[in-house]
Amino acid sequence: MLGSNVRPAVARFWAPVVARLARAGVTPDMVTITGTLGSVAAAAFLIGTGHLFWGAFAVTLLVLLDLLDGALARARGGGSLSARSSTRPVTGPPTRRSSGRWPGGSPARGTTGCSSSWP
């Protein structure tokens, strides 16, 4: 994740590319799938055949596509619920659900089946 002081500069750099992709009808999912499949193919074929430099170079360029999918989602007015919730500031400590589990599904302390009480 980029620091808050670097994020505006990166956003200005990618803004023209994102605008063109949005006008062309490219979706964030298309960018993600292209980057993932391209990275796997580059790793399998280039690195697998001994072309380590070019394989690493191709994988690096394709992984950088990951920077575009979030910006493209914001430019299209979309995004996922998980992306929106991950950028929301934390306002307090997590709370236990009625099932005795923490948000996100990890078990809370004291729910291991022992008889000790937990606050």
Secondary structure, 3 states (H helix, E strand, C coil): CCCCCCHHHHHHHHHHHHHHHHHCCCCHHHHHHHHHHHHHHHHHHHHCCCCHHHHHHHHHHHHCCHHHHHHHHHHCCCCCHHHHHHCCCCCCCCCCCCCCECCCCCECCCCCCCCCCCC
